[in-house]
Amino acid sequence: MKKVRIGVFGAGRGMTMVHEIIGDPLAELVAVCDKYKPLLDNCRREAEAAGLTNITYYERFDDFFNHDMDAVVLANYANEHVPFGIRLMESGRHIMTECLTCSTMKEAVELIEAVERTGVTYTYAENYCYTPVRWEMRQRYRRGDIGELMYAEGEYLHDCSSIWPQITYGERNHWRNLMSSTFYCTHSIGPILYMTGLRPVQVTAYETPNMPFMRNLGTGSGTLGMEVITLSNGAFMKSLHFGIKHYRGSNYQLNGDLGALQDMGDGTIGVYMEEGPGQNGCGKHENYAPSAIIPGTENSGHGGGDYFTTHYFVRSILGDPVARERAINVYDAVDMCIPGTLGYVSIAQGNAPIKIPNLRNKEERDAWRNDTRCSFPAIAGDQLIPNNLWGDGEIDESVFDEVRRRWEAGEPG
Ligand SMILES: NC(=O)c1ccc[n+]([C@@H]2O[C@H](COP(=O)([O-])OP(=O)(O)OC[C@H]3O[C@@H](n4cnc5c(N)ncnc54)[C@H](O)[C@@H]3O)[C@@H](O)[C@H]2O)c1
């Protein structure tokens, strides 16, 4: 069978996909692009050590764009996936983008319409959906084991302060410094929607103040963001994410009218299950370690999830129906993301509830086509909502000088 020829854009996180493509018998890595040459050199060293000498390395996107390839993985800046992605799709390339899906409601509409117009394969690399436990939760929920969902929690707690110099390089305008508290929301929302197949219909969001331990590293946003999201069956979920100090990094749970499923955080699933009426409060408890979707993938990154994004992307392009059902399409990717986009509007409006459109419906799109509200100045234009709503003011340049110094010296944050 003809292999899918793939290019990777962004060689930081993109190295995960480089490894997956190199290990995939149905894919061929043909080009890598990053404007930061040391990352390209690192990629070249690794590829050559694996015996691969036919990869072309580019520092400029425009040169990379002209390379002969079928598909591109976008692991560039998290707030720039849509403009680059649309250009690639218009040229007939299939794309998979890293997190996040889009930065604004305008981009959400544009992305969906570009996928519809071009007919290429779009896949969203939300790797947190594919760990063995979260996959088991999906299977069991869809089998009806806990009845109808009433409540869910998705938590992605990740205190990045120690690595902040290495992931922002002391750049004031790095997306990680400019993002709002609710921007990076798909690791917490995504798995819940993926498990249940439900849609978000309304969001009310909250954030903590901009805490000094992060402000002193160059970010002005609220340190922890939370969205309370009403789902299409009337259930609601709590999505909590990012930089708070924590004991346990994540929680995913589904509570239904016949039982509950929980990711216990140690590779096991907790199940409470009543078999039907008359069993109220006296169902069965179970706790076990489910096997991976494909045996042998347990050790891939992020709890086993990293393997599957590229795997299903490649096989979706080749027309495999199982991969197409399991890969995350553009509508589901937008659903995972826009509760965060609109969540920040909620915060700016004093935690007001905001309705979330279903952008599958063409007639719902026009209202959002020109909505650029977000915390990234270059994208928002005159609709900017600053990522600090607490009146803390500009961060002094000396903070960025110090972070840059630590990045160059390889020191932690
Ligand atoms: N799913 C996950 O678990 C996970 C983990 C880490 C990062 N990510 C995502 O991966 C993406 C990349 O993150 P990262 O950690 O590598 O940091 P990053 O966003 O700082 O890195 C992006 C890389 O792309 C390169 N780049 C950006 N624009 C370019 C351009 N126009 N031309 C050439 N090169 C360009 C940069 O030099 C940089 O090396 C982001 O979308 C991030 O959200 C996802």
Ligand as a Chemical Component Dictionary entry (heavy atoms), coordinates in Angstrom:
data_LIG
# 
_chem_comp.id                   LIG 
_chem_comp.type                 NON-POLYMER 
_chem_comp.pdbx_formal_charge   0 
_chem_comp.three_letter_code    LIG 
# 
loop_
_chem_comp_atom.comp_id 
_chem_comp_atom.atom_id 
_chem_comp_atom.alt_atom_id 
_chem_comp_atom.type_symbol 
_chem_comp_atom.charge 
_chem_comp_atom.model_Cartn_x 
_chem_comp_atom.model_Cartn_y 
_chem_comp_atom.model_Cartn_z 
_chem_comp_atom.pdbx_ordinal 
LIG N1  N1  N 0  -1.267 17.481 23.344 1  
LIG C1  C1  C 0  -0.271 17.660 24.185 2  
LIG O1  O1  O 0  -0.094 16.890 25.126 3  
LIG C2  C2  C 0  0.676  18.800 23.955 4  
LIG C3  C3  C 0  1.844  18.945 24.711 5  
LIG C4  C4  C 0  2.697  20.023 24.435 6  
LIG C5  C5  C 0  2.373  20.920 23.427 7  
LIG N2  N2  N 1  1.232  20.744 22.705 8  
LIG C6  C6  C 0  0.896  21.652 21.601 9  
LIG O2  O2  O 0  1.908  21.549 20.604 10 
LIG C7  C7  C 0  2.081  22.808 19.936 11 
LIG C8  C8  C 0  3.535  23.248 20.020 12 
LIG O3  O3  O 0  3.901  23.422 21.349 13 
LIG P1  P1  P 0  5.407  23.388 21.853 14 
LIG O4  O4  O 0  5.389  22.885 23.238 15 
LIG O5  O5  O -1 6.271  22.706 20.861 16 
LIG O6  O6  O 0  5.811  24.922 22.004 17 
LIG P2  P2  P 0  5.759  26.170 21.015 18 
LIG O7  O7  O 0  4.361  26.507 20.694 19 
LIG O8  O8  O 0  6.584  27.229 21.629 20 
LIG O9  O9  O 0  6.504  25.612 19.744 21 
LIG C9  C9  C 0  6.085  25.779 18.450 22 
LIG C10 C10 C 0  7.264  25.519 17.528 23 
LIG O10 O10 O 0  6.858  25.892 16.216 24 
LIG C11 C11 C 0  7.854  26.728 15.619 25 
LIG N3  N3  N 0  7.156  27.712 14.773 26 
LIG C12 C12 C 0  6.072  28.445 15.101 27 
LIG N4  N4  N 0  5.702  29.232 14.090 28 
LIG C13 C13 C 0  6.595  28.995 13.079 29 
LIG C14 C14 C 0  6.731  29.516 11.767 30 
LIG N5  N5  N 0  5.890  30.438 11.270 31 
LIG N6  N6  N 0  7.740  29.044 11.012 32 
LIG C15 C15 C 0  8.603  28.110 11.486 33 
LIG N7  N7  N 0  8.517  27.590 12.722 34 
LIG C16 C16 C 0  7.513  28.027 13.514 35 
LIG C17 C17 C 0  8.555  27.412 16.789 36 
LIG O11 O11 O 0  9.887  27.787 16.467 37 
LIG C18 C18 C 0  8.487  26.352 17.894 38 
LIG O12 O12 O 0  9.635  25.536 17.915 39 
LIG C19 C19 C 0  1.095  23.758 20.604 40 
LIG O13 O13 O 0  -0.067 23.784 19.850 41 
LIG C20 C20 C 0  0.825  23.117 21.954 42 
LIG O14 O14 O 0  -0.446 23.436 22.468 43 
LIG C21 C21 C 0  0.395  19.715 22.957 44 
# 
loop_
_chem_comp_bond.comp_id 
_chem_comp_bond.atom_id_1 
_chem_comp_bond.atom_id_2 
_chem_comp_bond.value_order 
_chem_comp_bond.pdbx_ordinal 
LIG N1  C1  SING 1  
LIG C1  O1  DOUB 2  
LIG C1  C2  SING 3  
LIG C2  C3  SING 4  
LIG C2  C21 DOUB 5  
LIG C3  C4  DOUB 6  
LIG C4  C5  SING 7  
LIG C5  N2  DOUB 8  
LIG N2  C6  SING 9  
LIG N2  C21 SING 10 
LIG C6  O2  SING 11 
LIG C6  C20 SING 12 
LIG O2  C7  SING 13 
LIG C7  C8  SING 14 
LIG C7  C19 SING 15 
LIG C8  O3  SING 16 
LIG O3  P1  SING 17 
LIG P1  O4  DOUB 18 
LIG P1  O5  SING 19 
LIG P1  O6  SING 20 
LIG O6  P2  SING 21 
LIG P2  O7  DOUB 22 
LIG P2  O8  SING 23 
LIG P2  O9  SING 24 
LIG O9  C9  SING 25 
LIG C9  C10 SING 26 
LIG C10 O10 SING 27 
LIG C10 C18 SING 28 
LIG O10 C11 SING 29 
LIG C11 N3  SING 30 
LIG C11 C17 SING 31 
LIG N3  C12 SING 32 
LIG N3  C16 SING 33 
LIG C12 N4  DOUB 34 
LIG N4  C13 SING 35 
LIG C13 C14 SING 36 
LIG C13 C16 DOUB 37 
LIG C14 N5  SING 38 
LIG C14 N6  DOUB 39 
LIG N6  C15 SING 40 
LIG C15 N7  DOUB 41 
LIG N7  C16 SING 42 
LIG C17 O11 SING 43 
LIG C17 C18 SING 44 
LIG C18 O12 SING 45 
LIG C19 O13 SING 46 
LIG C19 C20 SING 47 
LIG C20 O14 SING 48 
# 
